[in-house]
Amino acid sequence: MDFRQKMFEIRNKNTALIILVIYSTLIAMKFTCLTAFSKASMPVLALTLIIIQLSSCSCKASLDVYPKRTQTTTEFTLKGKGFPANTQIHLSVANQPEPLPADPVSLGQVVNSDQKGEFESTWSVNYRPAGTDTQTRKPWFSASDQKGCNGVKDVSSAYWFAN
């Protein structure tokens, strides 16, 4: 699992961390006016909410990218799995080689995962002139249901350039 995919997972766990911070703040402030819970029940409540939040993250999404060179383009086949079944998946690419934008760019496609949570799609890029790759960026593709379930895969910038 690479850094970007780990960051997507961490975002899903932020609720648990917020609950922990709130609990710690309440204790530090010696909050005494709890209407629904006693101070003794706060640790149990916080732990229960953390467990519920962590267990509710059932997304096991992954994305694989298979580049295939042609005479004038590279055709990328994107295969995703572990997404929610029968869900729209938004595809994008980011950190493209210079002078293309580094910001995420939609591939202009929304695909639907099947009943197993899998999908397949293709996207092509025309070659840039040979020898102009600065190799300062490592492009990556992203597939997202835009509800916290994401797959990320990086590829070599060389696929954007003629040999």
Secondary structure, DSSP 8 states (H G I E B T S, - for coil): --HHHHHHHHHHTHHHHHHHHHHHHHHHTT----SSS-GGGHHHHHHHHHHHHHHT-----EEEEEEEE-SSEEEEEEEEESS-TT-EEEEEEES-STTS-SS-EEEEEEEE--TTS-EEEEEEEE-B-TT--------EEEEE-SSS-EEEEE--GGGGB--
